[in-house]
Amino acid sequence: MKDTLLYILKHIVTYPDEITVEEKQIDDRTILVIHAHSEDIGKIIGKKGRIIMALRDLVKLMATKENVFADVEVAEAEQSTNDKSTNLPIND
């Protein structure tokens, strides 16, 4: 499942070298967490969430064949340390 998801994602995004998929086991569940470049997050989610919903459906179908539960999450993009836009002083 992880390799298939990674293959699809690398063909969707602009920065394929920055795509990673982290696999977490929580009880009897498998959670695949997508980490990507901040500019690629929108491409992964898609218009009205259609791309991520399709990816989740695909992973859930593969998981069902293996009799396990799996889901896909998108990790929030980490803010660059060079981005000072949120550190602006507030003038009252």
Secondary structure, 3 states (H helix, E strand, C coil): CHHHHHHHHHCCCCCHHHCEEEEEEECCEEEEEEECCHHHHHHHHCHHHHHHHHHHHHHHHHHHHCCCEEEEEECCCCCCCCCCHHHCCCCC
